[in-house]
Amino acid sequence: MDVQRRGGSVLICASGRLTEDAGSPLQQTLDGVTASEWEIMIDVTGVMSMDADGLLHLLDVHRQAECLGLRFVVVGWQPQPQRLMAKVAGIRGRGLATGERYAVPGFRRLLWGRVQRARELAVFGRGSTPTPLLERDPLSAVPDQVRRADSSSASST
């Protein structure tokens, strides 16, 4: 993933496959956001395929960015990732409009819930216990340096 910073925006250009391995680079980019940056844009034009784990990571980073007050935009959806989202959401047909629906918070919540349930069922089917991708603690969405900055500013007042 290529990361560019311009003004208050961070542009992430993803390519290839968006899979479980995407979580770390996406999280590192989010953790590196400065106070002067207010927008994260992910260009997925080069992402020709995405699996459920890649979708979960994208949804997770999106949620964390919004919790930090950042604008989060995904552009350039390709057919296979859109078909995956349509399948997860239960949308019949080719599902090529799901890239536009991704911007709607309710659609992202629907995707998150269905992918997480499918992932848990698949893991249980293999006879092991699933490890949740996200903690249920709302503060887990806030990177450590932001929490430290908030607590130090609160204690100085």
Secondary structure by P-SEA (a helix, b strand, c coil): cbbbbcccbbbbbbcccccccaaaaaaaaaaaccccccbbbbbccccccccaaaaaaaaaaaaaaaaabbbbbbccccaaaaaaaaaaacccccccccccccccaaaaaaaaaaaaaaaaaaaaaacccccccccccccccccaaaaaaaaaaaaac
